[in-house]
Amino acid sequence: MTIQLSEHFTYKKIFRFALPSIVMMVFTSIYGVVDGTFVSNFVGKTPFAAVNLVWPFLMILGAFGFMIGTGGSALVAKTLGEDKKEDANRYFTMLITLVIILGLLLTILGLIVIRPLSSALGASGQMLEDCVTYGRTLVIFNTAFMLQSVFQSLFITAEKPRLGLIMTVIAGLTNMVLDALFIAVFKWGLVGAALATGLSQCIGGVLPLIYFMSPKNDTALKFVKTKLEGTVLLKACANGVSELMTTVSSSLVSMLYNFQLMRLAGQNGIAAYGAVMYVEFAFVAVFIGYSIGTAPIVSYHYGAGNNDEVKNMLQKSFKIMSILGITMMVLAQMLASPLAKVFVGYDKELFDMTVHGFRLFSFYFILAGINIYSSSFFTALNNGIISAIISFSRTLGFETFSVIILPIFFKLDGVWMAITVAEICAFVISMSFLISKREKYNYA
């Protein structure tokens, strides 16, 4: 039975509604994980380090789709809550058009800058060539990647989270199968890894586009005649700028991590960090998926003036995120060794470094979910500025400061502890905004 945005949400309904989004994000995170596993075990340590070095930049390019998807979804859901269906469809059409145009422009940019950027990050010799090979091949599919990010949010707004889940699962399975075929069987190396990911992104981005354009589309969202309205697009982008900042900041900070790790531990440090990040992607995908999945609920009821339901979602979500955060930290401590063995079990020194780093790193899960949800909550309320401040402070602000300062005192351990220190500081910021804005939005 379909759950509608207008309903009252119990814990059971929240989980049923958000579960497809959580699974979608976990499968999306698997792209990098699968690539990394096959590259590390079948191609080698240097190509594995190259993938980790260039991946943050590729995520920055794709993050613009995430921005338009989350911010646009909040705007469309709010408009539907106000019972303005024609406006919602016009906004929906504008957003998809913008993504396609922007995706093509960013693809051209990526092809141009991938070599000088990789060199600036410290890559040289064969590692530099590996960065360029993987980066240029994958950036060709950037528009599809951006569309995939947009439709992950819009499927939820269209009250079709299960269909979005099916699309993402198919894309994820395609990535796994093609990785095995292109890398392990055909021996195409980094080109094979990039092609596997890119083709799977086409499934996640192009198939939903075809669905929404087809006569079988029975959702509230339809493609209609429209024109680009600067004010509307600016509002959507402003709503989602926090999600853009989260990805961009995280990617920039990852580059800084790689720089510090290259300085302190060489290629082993980057490879260890890559393995930790792949596991972290899957864990944090649960937080992000939940936040994306429940944001349209908050936006709809905010637009409809149902303050009690906004309050209900905030209270229940904080309890859920707290329990998930503690559970993930415990799981990370227990699974550090077997998970590290999947990626770098062939090298004992690298394996030991990865296990030790992941156990220090994992304490950040305790507060990460609360901070991620707090930012998403303000995006859902169409307050992109506060959402962006929370995202900016927890990544580019506090984490940058921590990863620069802590290694001075704690060497390599300081790199692994930096994210936890940053999350504690960001928690203070999140709570300050939630308390100070409670009367304006009537959620407490």
N, C-alpha and C positions, 0 to 999 in steps of 0.2 A: 504494500500500500504506500502510495506516494505521500511524503511529508511535505506540507506546504510551509512557506516562510511565515505565513500569518498565524500559525499555531502557537500554543504555549509549549515550551520545550522543557520536558523532564530530562533527567540524566539519560534515560533509555533513548529518548528521541534525539538528544544531542549526539550520542554515540552513533546511532543509526544514520543520522544526517551527515556527520563529519567523517565517518569511517571511510567512505570512498575517497575523500580528499586526502586523508592520511595515507591510504594505500597508494594513491596517485603520486604523492610526493616521495614516498619510499621507493617506488619503482623509478621515478625520475632520478633519484639519487643513485640508483643502481647503475645508470649509464657510466658514470665515472668509475664506480667500483669495479664493474666488469672489465672495462678497458684497462684499468690499473692492474687487475689480477692477471689478465692474459699477457699484457705487455711485460710485467715484471717477471713472470714465470717462463714465457716463451721467447721474448725478444731481448731482455737483459736489464741490468741495473741502470745503465746510462740512459737508454730510452725511457725507462720508468721515471727517472729524475726529470727528464726533458718534458714529459707529459705533465708532471706536477708543477713544473716551472711556468709553463704556458697556459695551463688550465684556468688560473684566476682571470687572466685577460679575456679569455673566451667567455667566461661567465659574466664579465662586465658588459660585453656586447649584448649578450642575451638578456641581461637584467632589465633592459628597457622594455622588453615584452612583459616581464613580471610587474614592472611599474604600471604600465598601461592596463594590464589585466586586473590587478588588485584595486588600483584607484578607479578605473573605469567600472569595474564590477560594483564597487561601493556606490558610485554615482547612479548606475543603472538600477540597482536594487532599491535605492532610496527613491528614485523616480517612480518605480513600480509601486512602492509603498504609498506614494502620493496619488496613485491611480492615474498616472499620465503615461499610458502605454505607447502612444504615438511618439512622444518625446524619447522614451526609453529605447525604442527601436531605431530612432534616428541617431541617438548617441552610440548605440551598439554598432551600427554600420560605420559611423565615423571612426570609431576606435579601431576596427579591423582594417580599414583603409589606411589609417596612420601607421599601424604596425607593419604593413606590407611595404609602404614607402620607406619608412625608417630602417626596416630590416635590410633592404637593398643598399641603402647608403652606408650603413655600418659594415656590411660585407666588404664593400670597396675599401673602406678605411682599414679594416682588419688585414686585408691582403697586403696593403702598403706598409703597415707599421710593424708587422709581426717579427721581421728580422731585426730591425734596430732595437725594438723593445726587448727581445730575448737577449741580445748582446748586452744591453744596459743592465739587465738583471743578473749578469755574470756568466751567461752561457758562452762557450767558445768551442772551437773544434767540432768534433762529432756531435756533442751535445747541442750546439747551436743549430747544426743542420737538422737534427732530430726535432728540435722545437719548431723550426720553419716547416718541415714536412707535415707534422701533425697539425700545427696551427692553421696553415693555409688550406689544408684539405677540409678540416672541420668547419672553418669559418664560412665556407661556401654555403653551408646549410643554416646559416644564422637566422634567416627569415623564418624558416620552418620552426626553429627552436623558439623564436619569439612568439610565433602563433601558438605553439604548444603551451607556453606559459600563460598566454591570454585566455585560451579556451579552458584551461584548468579552473580558472576562477569563474568564467562565464557559464560553464556547464552547471555550476552550483546555483548561480543566480537564475538560470533557466529551470531550476528544480529538476535537473537531470544529473545528479552527482554519480549515479551508477553507470550511466552511459559514458561519462567522462572517465570513470574508473576503467571501464572496458577498453576504451581507446588507449589509455596509458599502459594497461597491462599488456595489450598486444604490442605496443611500441617497445616496452621493456623486454618482452620475450624475443622480439625480433633482434634487439641489440645483442642479447646473450647468444642467440643462435648464430648470427653473423660474425660476432667476435670469434667464436669457436671455429667457424668455417674459414674466415679470412686470415686469422692469425695462426691458429694451430694446424689447419689443413693446407691452405693455400700459401702460407708463409709470406703474407704481404706486409708483415711488420706494422709500423706505425700508420701507414696508409690504410691498411686493413682495419685497424682500430678506429681511425677517424671515420672511415666510410660506414662501418657498422653503426656507430653512434649517429652519424648524420642521416642515414637512411631510416633509422628508427625515429628520429625527430620528425622526419617527413610524415611518417604515419601519425605521430601525435599532433602534428600541426595542420597537415593538409586534409586528412580525413574529416576532422571536425568542421573545417571550412566547407567541405562538400556537403556535409550533413545539414548545416544551417542554411545552405543555399538550395537544398532539395525540397520537393513538395512534401516529403515525409516528415519534415520538421514540424512537430506539433507543440513546440514550446511557445512561451510568450515572446521570445526574441526572434525577430525576422529581419532580413535584409530589406531595406527600403531606400527610396531615392533620398539623397541627402547632399549636403555640402559641408565642407570643413568649416566649423565654427570655432574660432580661436578661443573664445571665452570658455566654451564647454570643454574643449580639449585641454586647456590650461587647468581647469578645475579637476579634470580626471587625473592629469599628470601630477598636480599638487597633492591630490589625495594619495597617490601611490608613490610619491617621492621617497617616503620612508623605506618602502620595500626596495626601491632602487638604491637608496643610500646603504641599506643593509648589505645588499649584494656587492655593490661597488666598494664599500668600505671593507667588507670581509675579504674581497679579492685583493685590494691594495695592501691590507694587513698581511694577507697570505704571501704576497710578494716580499714584504718586509721580513716575515718569518723565514722565507727561503734565503734571503740575503744574510740574515743573522746565522742561520743554520749552516749555510755554505762557509761562512767565516769561522764558525766554531767547530764544525764537524765534517765539512766537505760534502761530497755527493751522498755519503751515508746519511747525513743529517736531513737532506732534502727528501731522500727516499723514505726515511723513517717518518717524517712529517706527512708525506703523501699517504702512507699507509694509515696513519692516525686520522687524517682528514677524510679518507674514504669511509672509515667506520663512523666518524662523526657526522658525515653527510646523512647516513642512514638513520642515526639516532635523532638528529635535529629535524629531519624530515617529518617526524611524528609531530613535533611542536608546530612546525610551519604548516603542515597539512591540516592540523586541527584549527589553527588560526584562520587559514584561508576558508576552510569549510564552514566555520561558524560566523565569519564576518558578514556575509549577506543577511543572516538572521538579525544581527544587531542593526545593520543599515536599514533593513525593511521596517523594523519596529521603531527605530528612531524617526524615519520618515513619516510613519503612521502616527507618531506621538504616543506610542505605548511604552511609557517610561518604566513601568513595572517589569516588563519583559526584558528591557535593556539591563536593568538591575539584576534580574534573574540570571541572565547569561553571564554577566560579569562575575557574580558570586560563585556560580557553579564552575565556571571556567578556571578561576583561580584555584579552587580545590583540586580540580583535575590536573592542572599543570604542576601543582606542588607535589602530588603523589607520583606523577610521571617522572618528574625531575629526580626525585630520590631513587625511584626504581631504576632509572637509567644509569645513575652513578654506580649503584650496587652491581648492576649487570656488567658495566664497563670494567669494574675492578675484577670481577670473576672471569670475564671472557677475554681479557687483554692478551693472554698468552696464545690461546687457540686462534684468535682473530689475526694476530700478528703473523702467525705461522702460515696463514693462507697467502699473505702477500710476500713475506720476506723470510720464510722458513729455510731457504737455501743458504743463508748467510748468518752465522751465529752472532757475530758482532752487531750486525744490523738488526737482527731479531731482538737481542737483549736491549739495544737502544730504543727500539720501538715499543717494547713492553713497558719499560720504565717510563718513557715519555707519556704513553697513553694513560697510565695509572695516575700520574700527576695531573694530566690534562683533564681527566674525567670528572673532577670535582665541580667543574663549571656547569655541568648538566643540571645541578640542583636549582639554580636560579635562572638558567637560560630560558626555560619555557615560560616563566612568568614575565620576563622582560620582552620576549618575542610576542606574547599575547597582548601585553600592554600597548606595544606599538601598533599592532594590528587592530586593537580595540578603538584607538583614536582614528585610525584610517577608516574604520567602519562608521565612525561618527562624522566622517567627512572633515576631520581636522588633521590635514596632512602635515601641518607645521609641527605640532607636538609630537606626532608619530615620527617625523623625521629627526627631531631633536633626540628622542630616545634611541633611535637606531644609530644616529651619528655618534652619540656619546659612548654607546656600548662597544662600538667597533673602531671607527677611525679615531675617536677621541681617546678613551681610556685604554683600549687595547694597544694602540700605537705607542702611547706613553709607557705602558707596562713592558712591552716587548723590547723597547729601547733601554729602559732603566734597569729592570730586574736582572738581565744577564750580566750587568756590571758587578753585581753582588753574588749571584748564584750560578754564573756561567750558563751551561746548557740547561740546567734545571730551571733557570729563570725564564727561558723561552717557553717551556711547558707550563709553567705556573701563570704566565701573563694573562691568559684568557679568563682564569678564575678571578683574579684580582679585578679585572675590567668588569666582569659580570656583577661583582659585589657593588662596585661604584655605580653601575647602571641601574641596579635595583633601587638604590636610593633616589635616583632621578625619576624612575617609573612611579614609585610610591608618592613622590612629591606631586607629580602632575595628577595622579588619580585622586589624591586628597583635595588638591586645590581646585579641581574642575568638577567636583561631585555635585555642587549646587547648580552649575550652569547646565549640565546634562541630566540632572535629577536621577542619577543611578545609585545614590546612597542617601 
